[in-house]
Amino acid sequence: MTDPTQPPTPQPLGVERTPTGDADVDERLARLADADHLDVSGHLQVYEDVHQGLRDALTALDQRPGPQGPTRPYDNRS
């Protein structure tokens, strides 16, 4: 039973996260669960960390070499 003289403690929201298939992204999203056990004042640090990690993951996508296009056999005309 809850003691009415004590302030309420943080409670997990119980929000389920669907795996994305990308290990880095899934790891960052799992970090959101850390906020479940913090007072509201601690949420910002967790959210900023997750946000930065997701931005880094998106930036990394731009840095990966993509598939090369088809070669053009007629580029070397003499």
PyMOL Python script that loads the backbone (N, CA, C, O; Angstrom):
from pymol import cmd

cmd.read_pdbstr("""\
ATOM      1  N   MET A   1       0.844  -1.177   0.000  1.00  0.00           N
ATOM      2  CA  MET A   1       0.000   0.000   0.000  1.00  0.00           C
ATOM      3  C   MET A   1       0.889   1.240   0.000  1.00  0.00           C
ATOM      4  O   MET A   1       1.960   1.232   0.607  1.00  0.00           O
ATOM      5  N   THR A   2       0.465   2.282  -0.660  1.00  0.00           N
ATOM      6  CA  THR A   2       1.226   3.517  -0.784  1.00  0.00           C
ATOM      7  C   THR A   2       1.040   4.369   0.456  1.00  0.00           C
ATOM      8  O   THR A   2      -0.067   4.536   0.967  1.00  0.00           O
ATOM      9  N   ASP A   3       2.166   4.907   0.928  1.00  0.00           N
ATOM     10  CA  ASP A   3       2.144   5.785   2.094  1.00  0.00           C
ATOM     11  C   ASP A   3       1.759   7.190   1.631  1.00  0.00           C
ATOM     12  O   ASP A   3       2.530   7.814   0.901  1.00  0.00           O
ATOM     13  N   PRO A   4       0.608   7.705   2.023  1.00  0.00           N
ATOM     14  CA  PRO A   4       0.169   9.029   1.557  1.00  0.00           C
ATOM     15  C   PRO A   4       1.033  10.174   2.057  1.00  0.00           C
ATOM     16  O   PRO A   4       0.931  11.287   1.541  1.00  0.00           O
ATOM     17  N   THR A   5       1.887   9.927   3.056  1.00  0.00           N
ATOM     18  CA  THR A   5       2.754  10.991   3.562  1.00  0.00           C
ATOM     19  C   THR A   5       4.032  11.125   2.744  1.00  0.00           C
ATOM     20  O   THR A   5       4.765  12.102   2.893  1.00  0.00           O
ATOM     21  N   GLN A   6       4.300  10.156   1.887  1.00  0.00           N
ATOM     22  CA  GLN A   6       5.504  10.177   1.055  1.00  0.00           C
ATOM     23  C   GLN A   6       5.148  10.643  -0.351  1.00  0.00           C
ATOM     24  O   GLN A   6       4.064  10.348  -0.856  1.00  0.00           O
ATOM     25  N   PRO A   7       6.077  11.379  -0.987  1.00  0.00           N
ATOM     26  CA  PRO A   7       5.805  11.800  -2.372  1.00  0.00           C
ATOM     27  C   PRO A   7       5.770  10.562  -3.280  1.00  0.00           C
ATOM     28  O   PRO A   7       6.453   9.575  -3.009  1.00  0.00           O
ATOM     29  N   PRO A   8       4.981  10.615  -4.348  1.00  0.00           N
ATOM     30  CA  PRO A   8       4.909   9.463  -5.255  1.00  0.00           C
ATOM     31  C   PRO A   8       6.255   9.230  -5.945  1.00  0.00           C
ATOM     32  O   PRO A   8       6.993  10.173  -6.227  1.00  0.00           O
ATOM     33  N   THR A   9       6.553   7.984  -6.206  1.00  0.00           N
ATOM     34  CA  THR A   9       7.796   7.635  -6.902  1.00  0.00           C
ATOM     35  C   THR A   9       7.515   7.502  -8.395  1.00  0.00           C
ATOM     36  O   THR A   9       6.382   7.231  -8.795  1.00  0.00           O
ATOM     37  N   PRO A  10       8.550   7.692  -9.222  1.00  0.00           N
ATOM     38  CA  PRO A  10       8.351   7.544 -10.666  1.00  0.00           C
ATOM     39  C   PRO A  10       7.871   6.129 -10.995  1.00  0.00           C
ATOM     40  O   PRO A  10       8.329   5.153 -10.401  1.00  0.00           O
ATOM     41  N   GLN A  11       6.956   6.034 -11.936  1.00  0.00           N
ATOM     42  CA  GLN A  11       6.423   4.751 -12.381  1.00  0.00           C
ATOM     43  C   GLN A  11       6.695   4.589 -13.869  1.00  0.00           C
ATOM     44  O   GLN A  11       6.533   5.542 -14.631  1.00  0.00           O
ATOM     45  N   PRO A  12       7.107   3.390 -14.298  1.00  0.00           N
ATOM     46  CA  PRO A  12       7.311   3.160 -15.734  1.00  0.00           C
ATOM     47  C   PRO A  12       6.015   3.382 -16.512  1.00  0.00           C
ATOM     48  O   PRO A  12       4.926   3.073 -16.029  1.00  0.00           O
ATOM     49  N   LEU A  13       6.148   3.910 -17.700  1.00  0.00           N
ATOM     50  CA  LEU A  13       4.979   4.138 -18.534  1.00  0.00           C
ATOM     51  C   LEU A  13       4.489   2.851 -19.191  1.00  0.00           C
ATOM     52  O   LEU A  13       3.315   2.735 -19.544  1.00  0.00           O
ATOM     53  N   GLY A  14       5.386   1.895 -19.351  1.00  0.00           N
ATOM     54  CA  GLY A  14       4.995   0.630 -19.962  1.00  0.00           C
ATOM     55  C   GLY A  14       4.789   0.713 -21.462  1.00  0.00           C
ATOM     56  O   GLY A  14       4.044  -0.084 -22.032  1.00  0.00           O
ATOM     57  N   VAL A  15       5.440   1.666 -22.106  1.00  0.00           N
ATOM     58  CA  VAL A  15       5.315   1.811 -23.552  1.00  0.00           C
ATOM     59  C   VAL A  15       6.222   0.776 -24.217  1.00  0.00           C
ATOM     60  O   VAL A  15       7.420   0.716 -23.942  1.00  0.00           O
ATOM     61  N   GLU A  16       5.634  -0.030 -25.088  1.00  0.00           N
ATOM     62  CA  GLU A  16       6.421  -1.030 -25.805  1.00  0.00           C
ATOM     63  C   GLU A  16       7.098  -0.387 -27.004  1.00  0.00           C
ATOM     64  O   GLU A  16       6.529   0.477 -27.670  1.00  0.00           O
ATOM     65  N   ARG A  17       8.317  -0.822 -27.264  1.00  0.00           N
ATOM     66  CA  ARG A  17       9.071  -0.336 -28.405  1.00  0.00           C
ATOM     67  C   ARG A  17       9.249  -1.483 -29.393  1.00  0.00           C
ATOM     68  O   ARG A  17       9.684  -2.572 -29.018  1.00  0.00           O
ATOM     69  N   THR A  18       8.918  -1.238 -30.631  1.00  0.00           N
ATOM     70  CA  THR A  18       9.064  -2.239 -31.676  1.00  0.00           C
ATOM     71  C   THR A  18      10.479  -2.168 -32.222  1.00  0.00           C
ATOM     72  O   THR A  18      10.932  -1.088 -32.598  1.00  0.00           O
ATOM     73  N   PRO A  19      11.195  -3.296 -32.277  1.00  0.00           N
ATOM     74  CA  PRO A  19      12.555  -3.275 -32.824  1.00  0.00           C
ATOM     75  C   PRO A  19      12.562  -2.779 -34.273  1.00  0.00           C
ATOM     76  O   PRO A  19      11.667  -3.092 -35.059  1.00  0.00           O
ATOM     77  N   THR A  20      13.584  -2.005 -34.600  1.00  0.00           N
ATOM     78  CA  THR A  20      13.691  -1.449 -35.944  1.00  0.00           C
ATOM     79  C   THR A  20      14.499  -2.349 -36.867  1.00  0.00           C
ATOM     80  O   THR A  20      14.393  -2.244 -38.089  1.00  0.00           O
ATOM     81  N   GLY A  21      15.311  -3.235 -36.286  1.00  0.00           N
ATOM     82  CA  GLY A  21      16.191  -4.065 -37.098  1.00  0.00           C
ATOM     83  C   GLY A  21      17.590  -3.483 -37.201  1.00  0.00           C
ATOM     84  O   GLY A  21      18.505  -4.150 -37.684  1.00  0.00           O
ATOM     85  N   ASP A  22      17.765  -2.256 -36.756  1.00  0.00           N
ATOM     86  CA  ASP A  22      19.085  -1.619 -36.734  1.00  0.00           C
ATOM     87  C   ASP A  22      19.551  -1.619 -35.285  1.00  0.00           C
ATOM     88  O   ASP A  22      18.944  -0.973 -34.430  1.00  0.00           O
ATOM     89  N   ALA A  23      20.632  -2.347 -35.013  1.00  0.00           N
ATOM     90  CA  ALA A  23      21.092  -2.531 -33.633  1.00  0.00           C
ATOM     91  C   ALA A  23      21.399  -1.208 -32.939  1.00  0.00           C
ATOM     92  O   ALA A  23      21.073  -1.044 -31.763  1.00  0.00           O
ATOM     93  N   ASP A  24      22.022  -0.261 -33.644  1.00  0.00           N
ATOM     94  CA  ASP A  24      22.354   1.036 -33.026  1.00  0.00           C
ATOM     95  C   ASP A  24      21.090   1.803 -32.647  1.00  0.00           C
ATOM     96  O   ASP A  24      21.009   2.371 -31.557  1.00  0.00           O
ATOM     97  N   VAL A  25      20.124   1.820 -33.527  1.00  0.00           N
ATOM     98  CA  VAL A  25      18.874   2.533 -33.263  1.00  0.00           C
ATOM     99  C   VAL A  25      18.110   1.851 -32.135  1.00  0.00           C
ATOM    100  O   VAL A  25      17.591   2.516 -31.239  1.00  0.00           O
ATOM    101  N   ASP A  26      18.042   0.528 -32.183  1.00  0.00           N
ATOM    102  CA  ASP A  26      17.329  -0.208 -31.129  1.00  0.00           C
ATOM    103  C   ASP A  26      17.962   0.013 -29.768  1.00  0.00           C
ATOM    104  O   ASP A  26      17.261   0.121 -28.761  1.00  0.00           O
ATOM    105  N   GLU A  27      19.285   0.080 -29.736  1.00  0.00           N
ATOM    106  CA  GLU A  27      19.986   0.330 -28.471  1.00  0.00           C
ATOM    107  C   GLU A  27      19.635   1.712 -27.919  1.00  0.00           C
ATOM    108  O   GLU A  27      19.411   1.870 -26.719  1.00  0.00           O
ATOM    109  N   ARG A  28      19.590   2.699 -28.796  1.00  0.00           N
ATOM    110  CA  ARG A  28      19.240   4.061 -28.358  1.00  0.00           C
ATOM    111  C   ARG A  28      17.806   4.119 -27.857  1.00  0.00           C
ATOM    112  O   ARG A  28      17.532   4.726 -26.822  1.00  0.00           O
ATOM    113  N   LEU A  29      16.900   3.498 -28.579  1.00  0.00           N
ATOM    114  CA  LEU A  29      15.498   3.513 -28.164  1.00  0.00           C
ATOM    115  C   LEU A  29      15.306   2.772 -26.841  1.00  0.00           C
ATOM    116  O   LEU A  29      14.465   3.160 -26.030  1.00  0.00           O
ATOM    117  N   ALA A  30      16.073   1.718 -26.620  1.00  0.00           N
ATOM    118  CA  ALA A  30      15.989   0.987 -25.348  1.00  0.00           C
ATOM    119  C   ALA A  30      16.429   1.880 -24.190  1.00  0.00           C
ATOM    120  O   ALA A  30      15.969   1.714 -23.061  1.00  0.00           O
ATOM    121  N   ARG A  31      17.315   2.821 -24.475  1.00  0.00           N
ATOM    122  CA  ARG A  31      17.792   3.748 -23.431  1.00  0.00           C
ATOM    123  C   ARG A  31      16.651   4.611 -22.893  1.00  0.00           C
ATOM    124  O   ARG A  31      16.739   5.113 -21.772  1.00  0.00           O
ATOM    125  N   LEU A  32      15.595   4.788 -23.665  1.00  0.00           N
ATOM    126  CA  LEU A  32      14.452   5.572 -23.184  1.00  0.00           C
ATOM    127  C   LEU A  32      13.868   4.980 -21.902  1.00  0.00           C
ATOM    128  O   LEU A  32      13.288   5.704 -21.093  1.00  0.00           O
ATOM    129  N   ALA A  33      14.016   3.677 -21.716  1.00  0.00           N
ATOM    130  CA  ALA A  33      13.496   3.031 -20.506  1.00  0.00           C
ATOM    131  C   ALA A  33      14.200   3.556 -19.263  1.00  0.00           C
ATOM    132  O   ALA A  33      13.650   3.464 -18.165  1.00  0.00           O
ATOM    133  N   ASP A  34      15.402   4.104 -19.407  1.00  0.00           N
ATOM    134  CA  ASP A  34      16.110   4.670 -18.252  1.00  0.00           C
ATOM    135  C   ASP A  34      15.320   5.822 -17.634  1.00  0.00           C
ATOM    136  O   ASP A  34      15.408   6.063 -16.430  1.00  0.00           O
ATOM    137  N   ALA A  35      14.554   6.528 -18.451  1.00  0.00           N
ATOM    138  CA  ALA A  35      13.772   7.655 -17.939  1.00  0.00           C
ATOM    139  C   ALA A  35      12.624   7.184 -17.053  1.00  0.00           C
ATOM    140  O   ALA A  35      12.114   7.955 -16.242  1.00  0.00           O
ATOM    141  N   ASP A  36      12.213   5.926 -17.200  1.00  0.00           N
ATOM    142  CA  ASP A  36      11.100   5.404 -16.405  1.00  0.00           C
ATOM    143  C   ASP A  36      11.364   5.457 -14.903  1.00  0.00           C
ATOM    144  O   ASP A  36      10.428   5.537 -14.107  1.00  0.00           O
ATOM    145  N   HIS A  37      12.621   5.413 -14.523  1.00  0.00           N
ATOM    146  CA  HIS A  37      12.959   5.325 -13.107  1.00  0.00           C
ATOM    147  C   HIS A  37      13.533   6.627 -12.561  1.00  0.00           C
ATOM    148  O   HIS A  37      14.068   6.662 -11.453  1.00  0.00           O
ATOM    149  N   LEU A  38      13.418   7.692 -13.343  1.00  0.00           N
ATOM    150  CA  LEU A  38      13.947   8.995 -12.934  1.00  0.00           C
ATOM    151  C   LEU A  38      12.812   9.968 -12.667  1.00  0.00           C
ATOM    152  O   LEU A  38      11.716   9.836 -13.211  1.00  0.00           O
ATOM    153  N   ASP A  39      13.093  10.937 -11.829  1.00  0.00           N
ATOM    154  CA  ASP A  39      12.162  12.056 -11.686  1.00  0.00           C
ATOM    155  C   ASP A  39      12.146  12.817 -13.012  1.00  0.00           C
ATOM    156  O   ASP A  39      13.052  12.668 -13.832  1.00  0.00           O
ATOM    157  N   VAL A  40      11.136  13.612 -13.209  1.00  0.00           N
ATOM    158  CA  VAL A  40      10.995  14.365 -14.453  1.00  0.00           C
ATOM    159  C   VAL A  40      12.241  15.193 -14.735  1.00  0.00           C
ATOM    160  O   VAL A  40      12.619  15.356 -15.895  1.00  0.00           O
ATOM    161  N   SER A  41      12.877  15.712 -13.709  1.00  0.00           N
ATOM    162  CA  SER A  41      14.063  16.544 -13.906  1.00  0.00           C
ATOM    163  C   SER A  41      15.208  15.768 -14.562  1.00  0.00           C
ATOM    164  O   SER A  41      16.103  16.385 -15.140  1.00  0.00           O
ATOM    165  N   GLY A  42      15.204  14.448 -14.490  1.00  0.00           N
ATOM    166  CA  GLY A  42      16.252  13.641 -15.102  1.00  0.00           C
ATOM    167  C   GLY A  42      15.935  13.184 -16.517  1.00  0.00           C
ATOM    168  O   GLY A  42      16.800  12.628 -17.195  1.00  0.00           O
ATOM    169  N   HIS A  43      14.706  13.411 -16.974  1.00  0.00           N
ATOM    170  CA  HIS A  43      14.303  12.949 -18.296  1.00  0.00           C
ATOM    171  C   HIS A  43      15.052  13.650 -19.418  1.00  0.00           C
ATOM    172  O   HIS A  43      15.413  13.017 -20.411  1.00  0.00           O
ATOM    173  N   LEU A  44      15.289  14.943 -19.275  1.00  0.00           N
ATOM    174  CA  LEU A  44      15.904  15.720 -20.338  1.00  0.00           C
ATOM    175  C   LEU A  44      17.250  15.136 -20.753  1.00  0.00           C
ATOM    176  O   LEU A  44      17.535  15.035 -21.946  1.00  0.00           O
ATOM    177  N   GLN A  45      18.072  14.753 -19.796  1.00  0.00           N
ATOM    178  CA  GLN A  45      19.389  14.203 -20.120  1.00  0.00           C
ATOM    179  C   GLN A  45      19.250  12.915 -20.934  1.00  0.00           C
ATOM    180  O   GLN A  45      19.981  12.714 -21.903  1.00  0.00           O
ATOM    181  N   VAL A  46      18.322  12.049 -20.547  1.00  0.00           N
ATOM    182  CA  VAL A  46      18.107  10.800 -21.283  1.00  0.00           C
ATOM    183  C   VAL A  46      17.614  11.110 -22.698  1.00  0.00           C
ATOM    184  O   VAL A  46      18.118  10.548 -23.670  1.00  0.00           O
ATOM    185  N   TYR A  47      16.632  12.001 -22.811  1.00  0.00           N
ATOM    186  CA  TYR A  47      16.074  12.329 -24.124  1.00  0.00           C
ATOM    187  C   TYR A  47      17.129  12.955 -25.035  1.00  0.00           C
ATOM    188  O   TYR A  47      17.193  12.636 -26.222  1.00  0.00           O
ATOM    189  N   GLU A  48      17.950  13.838 -24.488  1.00  0.00           N
ATOM    190  CA  GLU A  48      18.994  14.458 -25.298  1.00  0.00           C
ATOM    191  C   GLU A  48      20.020  13.434 -25.756  1.00  0.00           C
ATOM    192  O   GLU A  48      20.495  13.495 -26.890  1.00  0.00           O
ATOM    193  N   ASP A  49      20.364  12.497 -24.885  1.00  0.00           N
ATOM    194  CA  ASP A  49      21.308  11.454 -25.245  1.00  0.00           C
ATOM    195  C   ASP A  49      20.745  10.573 -26.367  1.00  0.00           C
ATOM    196  O   ASP A  49      21.444  10.260 -27.331  1.00  0.00           O
ATOM    197  N   VAL A  50      19.493  10.184 -26.230  1.00  0.00           N
ATOM    198  CA  VAL A  50      18.857   9.358 -27.260  1.00  0.00           C
ATOM    199  C   VAL A  50      18.751  10.130 -28.571  1.00  0.00           C
ATOM    200  O   VAL A  50      19.030   9.585 -29.639  1.00  0.00           O
ATOM    201  N   HIS A  51      18.351  11.385 -28.491  1.00  0.00           N
ATOM    202  CA  HIS A  51      18.220  12.207 -29.693  1.00  0.00           C
ATOM    203  C   HIS A  51      19.554  12.332 -30.414  1.00  0.00           C
ATOM    204  O   HIS A  51      19.616  12.187 -31.635  1.00  0.00           O
ATOM    205  N   GLN A  52      20.617  12.599 -29.671  1.00  0.00           N
ATOM    206  CA  GLN A  52      21.934  12.725 -30.302  1.00  0.00           C
ATOM    207  C   GLN A  52      22.363  11.399 -30.927  1.00  0.00           C
ATOM    208  O   GLN A  52      22.924  11.382 -32.022  1.00  0.00           O
ATOM    209  N   GLY A  53      22.104  10.301 -30.244  1.00  0.00           N
ATOM    210  CA  GLY A  53      22.452   8.992 -30.798  1.00  0.00           C
ATOM    211  C   GLY A  53      21.704   8.691 -32.085  1.00  0.00           C
ATOM    212  O   GLY A  53      22.275   8.131 -33.021  1.00  0.00           O
ATOM    213  N   LEU A  54      20.426   9.060 -32.138  1.00  0.00           N
ATOM    214  CA  LEU A  54      19.651   8.839 -33.358  1.00  0.00           C
ATOM    215  C   LEU A  54      20.135   9.740 -34.488  1.00  0.00           C
ATOM    216  O   LEU A  54      20.176   9.321 -35.644  1.00  0.00           O
ATOM    217  N   ARG A  55      20.500  10.969 -34.159  1.00  0.00           N
ATOM    218  CA  ARG A  55      21.061  11.869 -35.181  1.00  0.00           C
ATOM    219  C   ARG A  55      22.372  11.311 -35.719  1.00  0.00           C
ATOM    220  O   ARG A  55      22.629  11.367 -36.921  1.00  0.00           O
ATOM    221  N   ASP A  56      23.206  10.768 -34.822  1.00  0.00           N
ATOM    222  CA  ASP A  56      24.470  10.160 -35.250  1.00  0.00           C
ATOM    223  C   ASP A  56      24.217   8.976 -36.176  1.00  0.00           C
ATOM    224  O   ASP A  56      24.934   8.790 -37.159  1.00  0.00           O
ATOM    225  N   ALA A  57      23.197   8.172 -35.862  1.00  0.00           N
ATOM    226  CA  ALA A  57      22.868   7.017 -36.700  1.00  0.00           C
ATOM    227  C   ALA A  57      22.422   7.472 -38.093  1.00  0.00           C
ATOM    228  O   ALA A  57      22.787   6.860 -39.097  1.00  0.00           O
ATOM    229  N   LEU A  58      21.634   8.548 -38.148  1.00  0.00           N
ATOM    230  CA  LEU A  58      21.211   9.071 -39.446  1.00  0.00           C
ATOM    231  C   LEU A  58      22.379   9.648 -40.228  1.00  0.00           C
ATOM    232  O   LEU A  58      22.468   9.466 -41.442  1.00  0.00           O
ATOM    233  N   THR A  59      23.268  10.339 -39.542  1.00  0.00           N
ATOM    234  CA  THR A  59      24.446  10.903 -40.201  1.00  0.00           C
ATOM    235  C   THR A  59      25.325   9.792 -40.757  1.00  0.00           C
ATOM    236  O   THR A  59      25.890   9.927 -41.843  1.00  0.00           O
ATOM    237  N   ALA A  60      25.442   8.696 -40.018  1.00  0.00           N
ATOM    238  CA  ALA A  60      26.251   7.565 -40.474  1.00  0.00           C
ATOM    239  C   ALA A  60      25.693   6.972 -41.764  1.00  0.00           C
ATOM    240  O   ALA A  60      26.454   6.466 -42.588  1.00  0.00           O
ATOM    241  N   LEU A  61      24.387   7.028 -41.948  1.00  0.00           N
ATOM    242  CA  LEU A  61      23.799   6.517 -43.192  1.00  0.00           C
ATOM    243  C   LEU A  61      24.289   7.314 -44.395  1.00  0.00           C
ATOM    244  O   LEU A  61      24.490   6.751 -45.472  1.00  0.00           O
ATOM    245  N   ASP A  62      24.482   8.613 -44.222  1.00  0.00           N
ATOM    246  CA  ASP A  62      24.964   9.458 -45.313  1.00  0.00           C
ATOM    247  C   ASP A  62      26.421   9.186 -45.638  1.00  0.00           C
ATOM    248  O   ASP A  62      26.872   9.473 -46.747  1.00  0.00           O
ATOM    249  N   GLN A  63      27.160   8.638 -44.691  1.00  0.00           N
ATOM    250  CA  GLN A  63      28.590   8.423 -44.878  1.00  0.00           C
ATOM    251  C   GLN A  63      28.917   7.050 -45.445  1.00  0.00           C
ATOM    252  O   GLN A  63      30.047   6.810 -45.870  1.00  0.00           O
ATOM    253  N   ARG A  64      27.944   6.146 -45.457  1.00  0.00           N
ATOM    254  CA  ARG A  64      28.183   4.819 -46.025  1.00  0.00           C
ATOM    255  C   ARG A  64      28.177   4.925 -47.542  1.00  0.00           C
ATOM    256  O   ARG A  64      27.355   5.632 -48.125  1.00  0.00           O
ATOM    257  N   PRO A  65      29.107   4.212 -48.172  1.00  0.00           N
ATOM    258  CA  PRO A  65      29.072   4.235 -49.633  1.00  0.00           C
ATOM    259  C   PRO A  65      27.843   3.485 -50.136  1.00  0.00           C
ATOM    260  O   PRO A  65      27.540   2.384 -49.677  1.00  0.00           O
ATOM    261  N   GLY A  66      27.164   4.080 -51.057  1.00  0.00           N
ATOM    262  CA  GLY A  66      25.975   3.454 -51.621  1.00  0.00           C
ATOM    263  C   GLY A  66      26.337   2.619 -52.832  1.00  0.00           C
ATOM    264  O   GLY A  66      27.505   2.550 -53.217  1.00  0.00           O
ATOM    265  N   PRO A  67      25.361   1.996 -53.423  1.00  0.00           N
ATOM    266  CA  PRO A  67      25.636   1.192 -54.616  1.00  0.00           C
ATOM    267  C   PRO A  67      26.034   2.107 -55.767  1.00  0.00           C
ATOM    268  O   PRO A  67      25.513   3.211 -55.925  1.00  0.00           O
ATOM    269  N   GLN A  68      26.957   1.617 -56.550  1.00  0.00           N
ATOM    270  CA  GLN A  68      27.392   2.403 -57.707  1.00  0.00           C
ATOM    271  C   GLN A  68      26.389   2.214 -58.832  1.00  0.00           C
ATOM    272  O   GLN A  68      25.805   1.143 -59.000  1.00  0.00           O
ATOM    273  N   GLY A  69      26.211   3.256 -59.577  1.00  0.00           N
ATOM    274  CA  GLY A  69      25.291   3.194 -60.706  1.00  0.00           C
ATOM    275  C   GLY A  69      25.887   2.370 -61.832  1.00  0.00           C
ATOM    276  O   GLY A  69      27.050   1.972 -61.770  1.00  0.00           O
ATOM    277  N   PRO A  70      25.103   2.118 -62.843  1.00  0.00           N
ATOM    278  CA  PRO A  70      25.591   1.335 -63.975  1.00  0.00           C
ATOM    279  C   PRO A  70      26.687   2.108 -64.711  1.00  0.00           C
ATOM    280  O   PRO A  70      26.674   3.337 -64.772  1.00  0.00           O
ATOM    281  N   THR A  71      27.619   1.362 -65.259  1.00  0.00           N
ATOM    282  CA  THR A  71      28.677   2.007 -66.044  1.00  0.00           C
ATOM    283  C   THR A  71      28.109   2.385 -67.403  1.00  0.00           C
ATOM    284  O   THR A  71      27.185   1.751 -67.912  1.00  0.00           O
ATOM    285  N   ARG A  72      28.664   3.396 -67.954  1.00  0.00           N
ATOM    286  CA  ARG A  72      28.196   3.866 -69.272  1.00  0.00           C
ATOM    287  C   ARG A  72      29.279   3.528 -70.284  1.00  0.00           C
ATOM    288  O   ARG A  72      30.322   4.181 -70.306  1.00  0.00           O
ATOM    289  N   PRO A  73      29.059   2.537 -71.110  1.00  0.00           N
ATOM    290  CA  PRO A  73      30.103   2.059 -72.023  1.00  0.00           C
ATOM    291  C   PRO A  73      30.491   3.067 -73.098  1.00  0.00           C
ATOM    292  O   PRO A  73      31.543   2.901 -73.716  1.00  0.00           O
ATOM    293  N   TYR A  74      29.711   4.083 -73.348  1.00  0.00           N
ATOM    294  CA  TYR A  74      29.992   5.001 -74.451  1.00  0.00           C
ATOM    295  C   TYR A  74      30.591   6.336 -73.996  1.00  0.00           C
ATOM    296  O   TYR A  74      30.647   7.291 -74.770  1.00  0.00           O
ATOM    297  N   ASP A  75      31.050   6.398 -72.708  1.00  0.00           N
ATOM    298  CA  ASP A  75      31.602   7.654 -72.222  1.00  0.00           C
ATOM    299  C   ASP A  75      32.940   7.996 -72.867  1.00  0.00           C
ATOM    300  O   ASP A  75      33.263   9.176 -73.004  1.00  0.00           O
ATOM    301  N   ASN A  76      33.721   7.010 -73.264  1.00  0.00           N
ATOM    302  CA  ASN A  76      35.056   7.250 -73.798  1.00  0.00           C
ATOM    303  C   ASN A  76      35.011   7.263 -75.317  1.00  0.00           C
ATOM    304  O   ASN A  76      35.378   6.284 -75.966  1.00  0.00           O
ATOM    305  N   ARG A  77      34.569   8.353 -75.868  1.00  0.00           N
ATOM    306  CA  ARG A  77      34.512   8.461 -77.335  1.00  0.00           C
ATOM    307  C   ARG A  77      35.787   9.084 -77.818  1.00  0.00           C
ATOM    308  O   ARG A  77      36.327   9.989 -77.181  1.00  0.00           O
ATOM    309  N   SER A  78      36.277   8.605 -78.945  1.00  0.00           N
ATOM    310  CA  SER A  78      37.489   9.186 -79.487  1.00  0.00           C
ATOM    311  C   SER A  78      37.229  10.022 -80.711  1.00  0.00           C
ATOM    312  O   SER A  78      38.163  10.583 -81.286  1.00  0.00           O
TER     313      SER A  78
END
""", "prot")
cmd.dss("prot")
cmd.show_as("cartoon", "prot")
cmd.util.cbc("prot")
cmd.orient("prot")
